[in-house]
Amino acid sequence: MTTPVPTRFTDEELATIDELVAAGIGENRSAVIRRGVHQLADAVRRTRVGTTIADSYRERPQSPDDDELAMASAIALTEAEPW
Protein backbone atom coordinates (compact mmCIF):
# COMPACT_ATOMS: atom_id res chain seq x y z
CA MET A 1 0.00 0.00 0.00
CA THR A 2 1.23 3.49 -0.74
CA THR A 3 0.24 6.79 0.80
CA PRO A 4 -0.03 9.94 -1.29
CA VAL A 5 2.28 12.70 -0.09
CA PRO A 6 1.43 16.11 -1.49
CA THR A 7 4.56 18.01 -2.41
CA ARG A 8 5.58 20.84 -4.66
CA PHE A 9 8.29 20.95 -7.30
CA THR A 10 9.64 23.79 -9.36
CA ASP A 11 9.25 23.66 -13.12
CA GLU A 12 12.95 22.86 -13.37
CA GLU A 13 12.66 19.98 -10.90
CA LEU A 14 9.65 18.57 -12.78
CA ALA A 15 11.55 18.83 -16.04
CA THR A 16 14.41 16.86 -14.50
CA ILE A 17 12.01 14.21 -13.19
CA ASP A 18 10.36 13.99 -16.61
CA GLU A 19 13.76 13.59 -18.27
CA LEU A 20 14.49 10.70 -15.91
CA VAL A 21 11.15 9.10 -16.79
CA ALA A 22 11.93 9.52 -20.49
CA ALA A 23 15.34 7.92 -19.92
CA GLY A 24 13.65 4.88 -18.38
CA ILE A 25 14.85 5.48 -14.82
CA GLY A 26 11.27 4.98 -13.63
CA GLU A 27 7.91 4.23 -15.20
CA ASN A 28 6.48 7.54 -14.02
CA ARG A 29 7.22 10.53 -11.81
CA SER A 30 6.31 8.68 -8.63
CA ALA A 31 8.66 5.81 -9.45
CA VAL A 32 11.51 8.23 -10.12
CA ILE A 33 10.88 10.07 -6.85
CA ARG A 34 10.68 6.81 -4.87
CA ARG A 35 13.94 5.63 -6.44
CA GLY A 36 15.56 8.92 -5.49
CA VAL A 37 14.38 8.55 -1.88
CA HIS A 38 15.80 5.01 -1.72
CA GLN A 39 19.13 6.14 -3.13
CA LEU A 40 19.31 9.07 -0.72
CA ALA A 41 18.53 6.79 2.22
CA ASP A 42 21.24 4.37 1.09
CA ALA A 43 23.78 7.21 0.75
CA VAL A 44 22.95 8.46 4.24
CA ARG A 45 23.30 4.93 5.66
CA ARG A 46 26.64 4.42 3.92
CA THR A 47 27.89 7.78 5.20
CA ARG A 48 26.93 6.85 8.76
CA VAL A 49 28.70 3.49 8.47
CA GLY A 50 31.79 5.19 7.04
CA THR A 51 31.78 7.75 9.84
CA THR A 52 31.48 4.98 12.42
CA ILE A 53 34.43 3.11 10.88
CA ALA A 54 36.56 6.26 10.68
CA ASP A 55 35.70 7.19 14.28
CA SER A 56 36.69 3.72 15.47
CA TYR A 57 40.08 4.02 13.76
CA ARG A 58 40.60 7.43 15.39
CA GLU A 59 39.69 5.99 18.79
CA ARG A 60 41.87 2.93 18.33
CA PRO A 61 44.48 3.47 15.58
CA GLN A 62 46.22 0.56 13.95
CA SER A 63 49.41 -0.57 15.59
CA PRO A 64 52.53 -2.05 13.99
CA ASP A 65 51.30 -5.45 15.25
CA ASP A 66 48.08 -4.96 13.27
CA ASP A 67 50.13 -4.15 10.17
CA GLU A 68 52.17 -7.33 10.55
CA LEU A 69 49.06 -9.46 10.98
CA ALA A 70 47.41 -7.88 7.94
CA MET A 71 50.52 -8.49 5.83
CA ALA A 72 50.76 -12.11 7.00
CA SER A 73 47.10 -12.65 6.11
CA ALA A 74 47.56 -11.06 2.68
CA ILE A 75 50.57 -13.27 1.96
CA ALA A 76 48.72 -16.40 3.09
CA LEU A 77 45.71 -15.56 0.89
CA THR A 78 47.94 -14.87 -2.10
CA GLU A 79 49.88 -18.09 -1.65
CA ALA A 80 46.64 -20.07 -1.39
CA GLU A 81 45.57 -18.92 -4.87
CA PRO A 82 46.15 -21.40 -7.72
CA TRP A 83 47.81 -18.79 -9.93
N, CA, C and O atoms as a CHARMM CRD file, in Angstrom:
* protein
*
  332
    1    1 MET  N      0.83900  -1.17800   0.00000 PROA 1      0.00000
    2    1 MET  CA     0.00000   0.00000   0.00000 PROA 1      0.00000
    3    1 MET  C      0.88300   1.23900   0.00000 PROA 1      0.00000
    4    1 MET  O      1.91300   1.26800   0.67400 PROA 1      0.00000
    5    2 THR  N      0.50200   2.22800  -0.72500 PROA 2      0.00000
    6    2 THR  CA     1.23300   3.49000  -0.73800 PROA 2      0.00000
    7    2 THR  C      0.32900   4.59100  -0.20100 PROA 2      0.00000
    8    2 THR  O     -0.89700   4.48300  -0.21800 PROA 2      0.00000
    9    3 THR  N      0.96300   5.63400   0.26800 PROA 3      0.00000
   10    3 THR  CA     0.23900   6.78700   0.80000 PROA 3      0.00000
   11    3 THR  C      0.61600   8.01500  -0.00500 PROA 3      0.00000
   12    3 THR  O      1.80200   8.31900  -0.13300 PROA 3      0.00000
   13    4 PRO  N     -0.35100   8.72300  -0.54900 PROA 4      0.00000
   14    4 PRO  CA    -0.03000   9.94200  -1.28700 PROA 4      0.00000
   15    4 PRO  C      0.58700  10.98100  -0.34800 PROA 4      0.00000
   16    4 PRO  O      0.14100  11.17000   0.78400 PROA 4      0.00000
   17    5 VAL  N      1.61700  11.64000  -0.85300 PROA 5      0.00000
   18    5 VAL  CA     2.27900  12.70200  -0.08800 PROA 5      0.00000
   19    5 VAL  C      2.30000  13.94700  -0.97100 PROA 5      0.00000
   20    5 VAL  O      3.09800  14.03600  -1.90400 PROA 5      0.00000
   21    6 PRO  N      1.44000  14.89200  -0.68200 PROA 6      0.00000
   22    6 PRO  CA     1.42900  16.11200  -1.49200 PROA 6      0.00000
   23    6 PRO  C      2.76300  16.85500  -1.34400 PROA 6      0.00000
   24    6 PRO  O      3.26000  17.04800  -0.23400 PROA 6      0.00000
   25    7 THR  N      3.31000  17.25000  -2.44000 PROA 7      0.00000
   26    7 THR  CA     4.55900  18.01000  -2.41000 PROA 7      0.00000
   27    7 THR  C      4.59200  18.92900  -3.61600 PROA 7      0.00000
   28    7 THR  O      3.82100  18.76900  -4.56200 PROA 7      0.00000
   29    8 ARG  N      5.48100  19.87400  -3.56600 PROA 8      0.00000
   30    8 ARG  CA     5.58000  20.84000  -4.66500 PROA 8      0.00000
   31    8 ARG  C      6.98000  20.78900  -5.25700 PROA 8      0.00000
   32    8 ARG  O      7.97600  20.64700  -4.54700 PROA 8      0.00000
   33    9 PHE  N      7.02700  20.90900  -6.58100 PROA 9      0.00000
   34    9 PHE  CA     8.29200  20.95000  -7.30000 PROA 9      0.00000
   35    9 PHE  C      8.30800  22.16300  -8.20100 PROA 9      0.00000
   36    9 PHE  O      7.26900  22.60300  -8.69300 PROA 9      0.00000
   37   10 THR  N      9.48800  22.69500  -8.41000 PROA 10     0.00000
   38   10 THR  CA     9.63500  23.79100  -9.36100 PROA 10     0.00000
   39   10 THR  C      9.49900  23.22200 -10.77300 PROA 10     0.00000
   40   10 THR  O      9.56100  22.01000 -10.97500 PROA 10     0.00000
   41   11 ASP  N      9.31700  24.10100 -11.72800 PROA 11     0.00000
   42   11 ASP  CA     9.24600  23.65900 -13.12300 PROA 11     0.00000
   43   11 ASP  C     10.54200  22.94800 -13.52600 PROA 11     0.00000
   44   11 ASP  O     10.52100  21.95700 -14.25600 PROA 11     0.00000
   45   12 GLU  N     11.65500  23.46800 -13.04400 PROA 12     0.00000
   46   12 GLU  CA    12.95000  22.85800 -13.37100 PROA 12     0.00000
   47   12 GLU  C     13.06300  21.45400 -12.77600 PROA 12     0.00000
   48   12 GLU  O     13.55100  20.53300 -13.43200 PROA 12     0.00000
   49   13 GLU  N     12.61200  21.29700 -11.53400 PROA 13     0.00000
   50   13 GLU  CA    12.65500  19.97800 -10.90000 PROA 13     0.00000
   51   13 GLU  C     11.75100  18.98500 -11.63700 PROA 13     0.00000
   52   13 GLU  O     12.12900  17.83400 -11.85200 PROA 13     0.00000
   53   14 LEU  N     10.55700  19.43900 -12.02200 PROA 14     0.00000
   54   14 LEU  CA     9.65100  18.57200 -12.77900 PROA 14     0.00000
   55   14 LEU  C     10.24400  18.19000 -14.13100 PROA 14     0.00000
   56   14 LEU  O     10.09400  17.05700 -14.58700 PROA 14     0.00000
   57   15 ALA  N     10.91000  19.13300 -14.75800 PROA 15     0.00000
   58   15 ALA  CA    11.55100  18.83200 -16.04200 PROA 15     0.00000
   59   15 ALA  C     12.62500  17.76000 -15.85800 PROA 15     0.00000
   60   15 ALA  O     12.76200  16.86100 -16.68800 PROA 15     0.00000
   61   16 THR  N     13.37500  17.86000 -14.78000 PROA 16     0.00000
   62   16 THR  CA    14.40700  16.86000 -14.49600 PROA 16     0.00000
   63   16 THR  C     13.76900  15.49800 -14.25000 PROA 16     0.00000
   64   16 THR  O     14.23300  14.48700 -14.77700 PROA 16     0.00000
   65   17 ILE  N     12.71300  15.47200 -13.45500 PROA 17     0.00000
   66   17 ILE  CA    12.00600  14.21300 -13.18800 PROA 17     0.00000
   67   17 ILE  C     11.47100  13.62600 -14.49100 PROA 17     0.00000
   68   17 ILE  O     11.58600  12.42200 -14.72500 PROA 17     0.00000
   69   18 ASP  N     10.89100  14.46500 -15.33100 PROA 18     0.00000
   70   18 ASP  CA    10.35800  13.99300 -16.61400 PROA 18     0.00000
   71   18 ASP  C     11.46500  13.46300 -17.51600 PROA 18     0.00000
   72   18 ASP  O     11.26000  12.48500 -18.23400 PROA 18     0.00000
   73   19 GLU  N     12.62000  14.08800 -17.48900 PROA 19     0.00000
   74   19 GLU  CA    13.76300  13.58800 -18.26900 PROA 19     0.00000
   75   19 GLU  C     14.17200  12.19900 -17.77600 PROA 19     0.00000
   76   19 GLU  O     14.50700  11.32600 -18.57700 PROA 19     0.00000
   77   20 LEU  N     14.14100  12.00000 -16.46500 PROA 20     0.00000
   78   20 LEU  CA    14.49200  10.69800 -15.90600 PROA 20     0.00000
   79   20 LEU  C     13.46500   9.63700 -16.29600 PROA 20     0.00000
   80   20 LEU  O     13.82200   8.49000 -16.56500 PROA 20     0.00000
   81   21 VAL  N     12.19100  10.02400 -16.32600 PROA 21     0.00000
   82   21 VAL  CA    11.15100   9.10000 -16.78800 PROA 21     0.00000
   83   21 VAL  C     11.40200   8.74600 -18.24400 PROA 21     0.00000
   84   21 VAL  O     11.34300   7.57500 -18.61900 PROA 21     0.00000
   85   22 ALA  N     11.68000   9.74600 -19.05900 PROA 22     0.00000
   86   22 ALA  CA    11.93000   9.51900 -20.49200 PROA 22     0.00000
   87   22 ALA  C     13.15200   8.63300 -20.71200 PROA 22     0.00000
   88   22 ALA  O     13.21200   7.88100 -21.68500 PROA 22     0.00000
   89   23 ALA  N     14.12700   8.72300 -19.80400 PROA 23     0.00000
   90   23 ALA  CA    15.34400   7.91600 -19.91500 PROA 23     0.00000
   91   23 ALA  C     15.14100   6.49800 -19.37600 PROA 23     0.00000
   92   23 ALA  O     16.05500   5.67500 -19.43200 PROA 23     0.00000
   93   24 GLY  N     13.95000   6.21500 -18.85700 PROA 24     0.00000
   94   24 GLY  CA    13.65500   4.87700 -18.37600 PROA 24     0.00000
   95   24 GLY  C     14.09500   4.59800 -16.94600 PROA 24     0.00000
   96   24 GLY  O     14.13600   3.44400 -16.51900 PROA 24     0.00000
   97   25 ILE  N     14.42300   5.65100 -16.20600 PROA 25     0.00000
   98   25 ILE  CA    14.84600   5.48400 -14.81900 PROA 25     0.00000
   99   25 ILE  C     13.67500   5.01500 -13.95500 PROA 25     0.00000
  100   25 ILE  O     13.87300   4.30000 -12.97300 PROA 25     0.00000
  101   26 GLY  N     12.48400   5.40900 -14.31500 PROA 26     0.00000
  102   26 GLY  CA    11.26700   4.98300 -13.63200 PROA 26     0.00000
  103   26 GLY  C     10.11500   5.03100 -14.60200 PROA 26     0.00000
  104   26 GLY  O     10.16800   5.73700 -15.60900 PROA 26     0.00000
  105   27 GLU  N      9.07100   4.28000 -14.30100 PROA 27     0.00000
  106   27 GLU  CA     7.91100   4.23300 -15.20100 PROA 27     0.00000
  107   27 GLU  C      7.14300   5.54400 -15.23600 PROA 27     0.00000
  108   27 GLU  O      6.50600   5.88000 -16.23400 PROA 27     0.00000
  109   28 ASN  N      7.21200   6.28300 -14.12500 PROA 28     0.00000
  110   28 ASN  CA     6.47700   7.53900 -14.02200 PROA 28     0.00000
  111   28 ASN  C      7.16700   8.42900 -12.98500 PROA 28     0.00000
  112   28 ASN  O      8.18800   8.05000 -12.41000 PROA 28     0.00000
  113   29 ARG  N      6.60700   9.59700 -12.75700 PROA 29     0.00000
  114   29 ARG  CA     7.21700  10.53400 -11.81100 PROA 29     0.00000
  115   29 ARG  C      7.33000   9.92500 -10.41300 PROA 29     0.00000
  116   29 ARG  O      8.36100  10.06000  -9.75500 PROA 29     0.00000
  117   30 SER  N      6.28600   9.26800  -9.97100 PROA 30     0.00000
  118   30 SER  CA     6.30500   8.68000  -8.62700 PROA 30     0.00000
  119   30 SER  C      7.42600   7.65800  -8.48200 PROA 30     0.00000
  120   30 SER  O      8.11200   7.62500  -7.46000 PROA 30     0.00000
  121   31 ALA  N      7.61300   6.82500  -9.49900 PROA 31     0.00000
  122   31 ALA  CA     8.66200   5.80900  -9.44600 PROA 31     0.00000
  123   31 ALA  C     10.04500   6.45200  -9.37900 PROA 31     0.00000
  124   31 ALA  O     10.92100   5.98900  -8.65000 PROA 31     0.00000
  125   32 VAL  N     10.22700   7.51800 -10.14400 PROA 32     0.00000
  126   32 VAL  CA    11.51200   8.22600 -10.11700 PROA 32     0.00000
  127   32 VAL  C     11.75600   8.83100  -8.73800 PROA 32     0.00000
  128   32 VAL  O     12.86000   8.73300  -8.20300 PROA 32     0.00000
  129   33 ILE  N     10.74500   9.44600  -8.17200 PROA 33     0.00000
  130   33 ILE  CA    10.88400  10.07100  -6.84900 PROA 33     0.00000
  131   33 ILE  C     11.16500   9.00700  -5.79300 PROA 33     0.00000
  132   33 ILE  O     12.03300   9.19800  -4.94100 PROA 33     0.00000
  133   34 ARG  N     10.43700   7.88600  -5.84000 PROA 34     0.00000
  134   34 ARG  CA    10.68500   6.80800  -4.87400 PROA 34     0.00000
  135   34 ARG  C     12.11200   6.28500  -4.99600 PROA 34     0.00000
  136   34 ARG  O     12.78300   6.04900  -3.99100 PROA 34     0.00000
  137   35 ARG  N     12.56800   6.10600  -6.22900 PROA 35     0.00000
  138   35 ARG  CA    13.94100   5.63200  -6.43900 PROA 35     0.00000
  139   35 ARG  C     14.94200   6.62100  -5.85500 PROA 35     0.00000
  140   35 ARG  O     15.93000   6.22200  -5.23900 PROA 35     0.00000
  141   36 GLY  N     14.68600   7.90100  -6.04800 PROA 36     0.00000
  142   36 GLY  CA    15.56300   8.92400  -5.48500 PROA 36     0.00000
  143   36 GLY  C     15.60200   8.87700  -3.97200 PROA 36     0.00000
  144   36 GLY  O     16.66200   9.04500  -3.37000 PROA 36     0.00000
  145   37 VAL  N     14.44200   8.64600  -3.34700 PROA 37     0.00000
  146   37 VAL  CA    14.38400   8.55200  -1.88200 PROA 37     0.00000
  147   37 VAL  C     15.18800   7.34300  -1.41400 PROA 37     0.00000
  148   37 VAL  O     15.93900   7.43600  -0.44200 PROA 37     0.00000
  149   38 HSD  N     15.03700   6.21100  -2.09800 PROA 38     0.00000
  150   38 HSD  CA    15.79500   5.01400  -1.71800 PROA 38     0.00000
  151   38 HSD  C     17.30100   5.24100  -1.86100 PROA 38     0.00000
  152   38 HSD  O     18.07800   4.82500  -1.00100 PROA 38     0.00000
  153   39 GLN  N     17.70500   5.89100  -2.93200 PROA 39     0.00000
  154   39 GLN  CA    19.12900   6.14400  -3.13300 PROA 39     0.00000
  155   39 GLN  C     19.67200   7.12500  -2.10300 PROA 39     0.00000
  156   39 GLN  O     20.79800   6.96400  -1.63100 PROA 39     0.00000
  157   40 LEU  N     18.89200   8.13100  -1.75100 PROA 40     0.00000
  158   40 LEU  CA    19.31300   9.07500  -0.72200 PROA 40     0.00000
  159   40 LEU  C     19.44500   8.36200   0.62300 PROA 40     0.00000
  160   40 LEU  O     20.42200   8.56800   1.34400 PROA 40     0.00000
  161   41 ALA  N     18.46900   7.53000   0.95800 PROA 41     0.00000
  162   41 ALA  CA    18.52600   6.79100   2.22500 PROA 41     0.00000
  163   41 ALA  C     19.75100   5.88100   2.25700 PROA 41     0.00000
  164   41 ALA  O     20.40800   5.77000   3.29200 PROA 41     0.00000
  165   42 ASP  N     20.06400   5.23500   1.15200 PROA 42     0.00000
  166   42 ASP  CA    21.24000   4.37200   1.08700 PROA 42     0.00000
  167   42 ASP  C     22.52100   5.19000   1.25600 PROA 42     0.00000
  168   42 ASP  O     23.44000   4.76300   1.95600 PROA 42     0.00000
  169   43 ALA  N     22.58800   6.35000   0.62700 PROA 43     0.00000
  170   43 ALA  CA    23.77700   7.20700   0.74900 PROA 43     0.00000
  171   43 ALA  C     23.96000   7.67600   2.18400 PROA 43     0.00000
  172   43 ALA  O     25.08200   7.71600   2.68800 PROA 43     0.00000
  173   44 VAL  N     22.87000   8.02800   2.83800 PROA 44     0.00000
  174   44 VAL  CA    22.94700   8.46300   4.23600 PROA 44     0.00000
  175   44 VAL  C     23.42900   7.30900   5.10800 PROA 44     0.00000
  176   44 VAL  O     24.28000   7.50200   5.97600 PROA 44     0.00000
  177   45 ARG  N     22.89200   6.10800   4.88400 PROA 45     0.00000
  178   45 ARG  CA    23.29500   4.93400   5.66200 PROA 45     0.00000
  179   45 ARG  C     24.78000   4.63900   5.46100 PROA 45     0.00000
  180   45 ARG  O     25.50100   4.37500   6.42300 PROA 45     0.00000
  181   46 ARG  N     25.23000   4.68500   4.21700 PROA 46     0.00000
  182   46 ARG  CA    26.64400   4.42300   3.92200 PROA 46     0.00000
  183   46 ARG  C     27.54300   5.47700   4.57000 PROA 46     0.00000
  184   46 ARG  O     28.62000   5.15200   5.07100 PROA 46     0.00000
  185   47 THR  N     27.11000   6.71800   4.56100 PROA 47     0.00000
  186   47 THR  CA    27.89000   7.78400   5.20100 PROA 47     0.00000
  187   47 THR  C     28.00000   7.53500   6.69800 PROA 47     0.00000
  188   47 THR  O     29.06900   7.70400   7.28300 PROA 47     0.00000
  189   48 ARG  N     26.90300   7.13500   7.31300 PROA 48     0.00000
  190   48 ARG  CA    26.92600   6.84700   8.75700 PROA 48     0.00000
  191   48 ARG  C     27.85600   5.68900   9.06900 PROA 48     0.00000
  192   48 ARG  O     28.61100   5.74500  10.04000 PROA 48     0.00000
  193   49 VAL  N     27.81000   4.63900   8.25800 PROA 49     0.00000
  194   49 VAL  CA    28.70000   3.49000   8.46900 PROA 49     0.00000
  195   49 VAL  C     30.14500   3.93000   8.30700 PROA 49     0.00000
  196   49 VAL  O     30.99700   3.57200   9.12000 PROA 49     0.00000
  197   50 GLY  N     30.43100   4.70400   7.26400 PROA 50     0.00000
  198   50 GLY  CA    31.78700   5.19400   7.04200 PROA 50     0.00000
  199   50 GLY  C     32.28400   6.04900   8.18900 PROA 50     0.00000
  200   50 GLY  O     33.43700   5.93600   8.60500 PROA 50     0.00000
  201   51 THR  N     31.41600   6.90200   8.69800 PROA 51     0.00000
  202   51 THR  CA    31.78300   7.74800   9.83900 PROA 51     0.00000
  203   51 THR  C     32.08000   6.89600  11.06600 PROA 51     0.00000
  204   51 THR  O     33.03300   7.16300  11.79800 PROA 51     0.00000
  205   52 THR  N     31.26600   5.87800  11.28600 PROA 52     0.00000
  206   52 THR  CA    31.48300   4.98100  12.42400 PROA 52     0.00000
  207   52 THR  C     32.82800   4.26900  12.29600 PROA 52     0.00000
  208   52 THR  O     33.56500   4.15700  13.27500 PROA 52     0.00000
  209   53 ILE  N     33.14800   3.79400  11.10800 PROA 53     0.00000
  210   53 ILE  CA    34.42500   3.11400  10.87800 PROA 53     0.00000
  211   53 ILE  C     35.58200   4.08200  11.09900 PROA 53     0.00000
  212   53 ILE  O     36.54900   3.74800  11.78300 PROA 53     0.00000
  213   54 ALA  N     35.49000   5.27700  10.52600 PROA 54     0.00000
  214   54 ALA  CA    36.56300   6.26500  10.68300 PROA 54     0.00000
  215   54 ALA  C     36.73900   6.65300  12.14700 PROA 54     0.00000
  216   54 ALA  O     37.86500   6.77700  12.62900 PROA 54     0.00000
  217   55 ASP  N     35.62500   6.84300  12.85400 PROA 55     0.00000
  218   55 ASP  CA    35.70100   7.18600  14.28100 PROA 55     0.00000
  219   55 ASP  C     36.38700   6.08100  15.07100 PROA 55     0.00000
  220   55 ASP  O     37.17400   6.35500  15.97600 PROA 55     0.00000
  221   56 SER  N     36.08600   4.82800  14.72700 PROA 56     0.00000
  222   56 SER  CA    36.69000   3.72200  15.47100 PROA 56     0.00000
  223   56 SER  C     38.19700   3.67400  15.23400 PROA 56     0.00000
  224   56 SER  O     38.95500   3.35700  16.15100 PROA 56     0.00000
  225   57 TYR  N     38.64000   3.98600  14.01700 PROA 57     0.00000
  226   57 TYR  CA    40.08300   4.02400  13.76000 PROA 57     0.00000
  227   57 TYR  C     40.74900   5.17900  14.49700 PROA 57     0.00000
  228   57 TYR  O     41.89200   5.06100  14.94000 PROA 57     0.00000
  229   58 ARG  N     40.03200   6.30200  14.63000 PROA 58     0.00000
  230   58 ARG  CA    40.59600   7.42600  15.38700 PROA 58     0.00000
  231   58 ARG  C     40.68700   7.07900  16.87600 PROA 58     0.00000
  232   58 ARG  O     41.64800   7.45300  17.54800 PROA 58     0.00000
  233   59 GLU  N     39.68600   6.36500  17.38000 PROA 59     0.00000
  234   59 GLU  CA    39.68700   5.98800  18.79500 PROA 59     0.00000
  235   59 GLU  C     40.72200   4.90400  19.10000 PROA 59     0.00000
  236   59 GLU  O     41.31700   4.87400  20.17700 PROA 59     0.00000
  237   60 ARG  N     40.91800   4.02300  18.13300 PROA 60     0.00000
  238   60 ARG  CA    41.87400   2.93400  18.32700 PROA 60     0.00000
  239   60 ARG  C     42.66000   2.74000  17.02600 PROA 60     0.00000
  240   60 ARG  O     42.32800   1.87400  16.21600 PROA 60     0.00000
  241   61 PRO  N     43.70300   3.55200  16.83200 PROA 61     0.00000
  242   61 PRO  CA    44.48000   3.47000  15.58300 PROA 61     0.00000
  243   61 PRO  C     45.17200   2.11500  15.43900 PROA 61     0.00000
  244   61 PRO  O     45.41600   1.40700  16.41600 PROA 61     0.00000
  245   62 GLN  N     45.47400   1.78600  14.20000 PROA 62     0.00000
  246   62 GLN  CA    46.21600   0.55900  13.94600 PROA 62     0.00000
  247   62 GLN  C     47.59500   0.64400  14.58000 PROA 62     0.00000
  248   62 GLN  O     48.19600   1.71500  14.66200 PROA 62     0.00000
  249   63 SER  N     48.07800  -0.49800  15.02100 PROA 63     0.00000
  250   63 SER  CA    49.41300  -0.57400  15.59500 PROA 63     0.00000
  251   63 SER  C     50.31400  -1.32900  14.61800 PROA 63     0.00000
  252   63 SER  O     49.82700  -1.95900  13.68000 PROA 63     0.00000
  253   64 PRO  N     51.61600  -1.26500  14.83800 PROA 64     0.00000
  254   64 PRO  CA    52.52700  -2.05000  13.98900 PROA 64     0.00000
  255   64 PRO  C     52.18800  -3.54600  14.03000 PROA 64     0.00000
  256   64 PRO  O     52.36900  -4.24200  13.03200 PROA 64     0.00000
  257   65 ASP  N     51.70100  -4.04600  15.17100 PROA 65     0.00000
  258   65 ASP  CA    51.29800  -5.45400  15.24700 PROA 65     0.00000
  259   65 ASP  C     50.13700  -5.74500  14.29200 PROA 65     0.00000
  260   65 ASP  O     50.09000  -6.79700  13.65400 PROA 65     0.00000
  261   66 ASP  N     49.20800  -4.80100  14.20700 PROA 66     0.00000
  262   66 ASP  CA    48.08300  -4.96300  13.27400 PROA 66     0.00000
  263   66 ASP  C     48.58200  -5.01900  11.83600 PROA 66     0.00000
  264   66 ASP  O     48.09400  -5.81400  11.03300 PROA 66     0.00000
  265   67 ASP  N     49.56200  -4.16400  11.51400 PROA 67     0.00000
  266   67 ASP  CA    50.12700  -4.14800  10.16600 PROA 67     0.00000
  267   67 ASP  C     50.77400  -5.48500   9.83100 PROA 67     0.00000
  268   67 ASP  O     50.61200  -5.99800   8.72400 PROA 67     0.00000
  269   68 GLU  N     51.50600  -6.04500  10.78500 PROA 68     0.00000
  270   68 GLU  CA    52.17500  -7.32800  10.55400 PROA 68     0.00000
  271   68 GLU  C     51.15500  -8.44300  10.33400 PROA 68     0.00000
  272   68 GLU  O     51.32600  -9.28100   9.44900 PROA 68     0.00000
  273   69 LEU  N     50.10900  -8.44900  11.13000 PROA 69     0.00000
  274   69 LEU  CA    49.06500  -9.46100  10.98300 PROA 69     0.00000
  275   69 LEU  C     48.35800  -9.32600   9.63800 PROA 69     0.00000
  276   69 LEU  O     48.08700 -10.32800   8.97700 PROA 69     0.00000
  277   70 ALA  N     48.06200  -8.10600   9.23400 PROA 70     0.00000
  278   70 ALA  CA    47.41200  -7.88100   7.93900 PROA 70     0.00000
  279   70 ALA  C     48.30500  -8.34400   6.79700 PROA 70     0.00000
  280   70 ALA  O     47.81900  -8.95600   5.84600 PROA 70     0.00000
  281   71 MET  N     49.59200  -8.06600   6.87500 PROA 71     0.00000
  282   71 MET  CA    50.51800  -8.49300   5.82700 PROA 71     0.00000
  283   71 MET  C     50.61500 -10.01900   5.78300 PROA 71     0.00000
  284   71 MET  O     50.62400 -10.61300   4.70500 PROA 71     0.00000
  285   72 ALA  N     50.68600 -10.64500   6.94600 PROA 72     0.00000
  286   72 ALA  CA    50.75700 -12.10700   6.99500 PROA 72     0.00000
  287   72 ALA  C     49.49400 -12.72600   6.38900 PROA 72     0.00000
  288   72 ALA  O     49.57400 -13.71800   5.66600 PROA 72     0.00000
  289   73 SER  N     48.35100 -12.15000   6.67900 PROA 73     0.00000
  290   73 SER  CA    47.09600 -12.64600   6.11200 PROA 73     0.00000
  291   73 SER  C     47.06900 -12.46700   4.60000 PROA 73     0.00000
  292   73 SER  O     46.63500 -13.36200   3.87600 PROA 73     0.00000
  293   74 ALA  N     47.52700 -11.32400   4.12400 PROA 74     0.00000
  294   74 ALA  CA    47.56300 -11.06200   2.68500 PROA 74     0.00000
  295   74 ALA  C     48.47800 -12.05000   1.97300 PROA 74     0.00000
  296   74 ALA  O     48.14000 -12.56300   0.90600 PROA 74     0.00000
  297   75 ILE  N     49.61700 -12.31000   2.55600 PROA 75     0.00000
  298   75 ILE  CA    50.56900 -13.26700   1.96200 PROA 75     0.00000
  299   75 ILE  C     49.94700 -14.66000   1.92800 PROA 75     0.00000
  300   75 ILE  O     50.02200 -15.34700   0.90900 PROA 75     0.00000
  301   76 ALA  N     49.33600 -15.07800   3.03000 PROA 76     0.00000
  302   76 ALA  CA    48.71500 -16.40200   3.08800 PROA 76     0.00000
  303   76 ALA  C     47.60800 -16.54000   2.04700 PROA 76     0.00000
  304   76 ALA  O     47.50500 -17.57400   1.38700 PROA 76     0.00000
  305   77 LEU  N     46.78100 -15.50700   1.89700 PROA 77     0.00000
  306   77 LEU  CA    45.71500 -15.55900   0.89200 PROA 77     0.00000
  307   77 LEU  C     46.27300 -15.63600  -0.51000 PROA 77     0.00000
  308   77 LEU  O     45.76600 -16.38000  -1.34900 PROA 77     0.00000
  309   78 THR  N     47.32100 -14.86600  -0.76700 PROA 78     0.00000
  310   78 THR  CA    47.93500 -14.86600  -2.09500 PROA 78     0.00000
  311   78 THR  C     48.56400 -16.21300  -2.40500 PROA 78     0.00000
  312   78 THR  O     48.43000 -16.72400  -3.51800 PROA 78     0.00000
  313   79 GLU  N     49.24600 -16.78900  -1.43000 PROA 79     0.00000
  314   79 GLU  CA    49.88400 -18.08700  -1.64600 PROA 79     0.00000
  315   79 GLU  C     48.86800 -19.20400  -1.81800 PROA 79     0.00000
  316   79 GLU  O     49.17200 -20.21600  -2.45000 PROA 79     0.00000
  317   80 ALA  N     47.68000 -19.04600  -1.27500 PROA 80     0.00000
  318   80 ALA  CA    46.64300 -20.06700  -1.38500 PROA 80     0.00000
  319   80 ALA  C     45.97200 -20.08000  -2.76300 PROA 80     0.00000
  320   80 ALA  O     45.29100 -21.04500  -3.11000 PROA 80     0.00000
  321   81 GLU  N     46.16000 -19.01700  -3.54600 PROA 81     0.00000
  322   81 GLU  CA    45.56600 -18.91900  -4.87200 PROA 81     0.00000
  323   81 GLU  C     46.28300 -19.86000  -5.84100 PROA 81     0.00000
  324   81 GLU  O     47.50000 -20.02100  -5.75800 PROA 81     0.00000
  325   82 PRO  N     45.53400 -20.48400  -6.76200 PROA 82     0.00000
  326   82 PRO  CA    46.15200 -21.39900  -7.72100 PROA 82     0.00000
  327   82 PRO  C     46.67800 -20.68300  -8.97500 PROA 82     0.00000
  328   82 PRO  O     46.46800 -21.15900 -10.09000 PROA 82     0.00000
  329   83 TRP  N     47.32800 -19.59700  -8.80500 PROA 83     0.00000
  330   83 TRP  CA    47.80700 -18.79300  -9.92600 PROA 83     0.00000
  331   83 TRP  C     48.38500 -19.69600 -10.95100 PROA 83     0.00000
  332   83 TRP  O     48.85300 -19.23200 -11.99000 PROA 83     0.00000
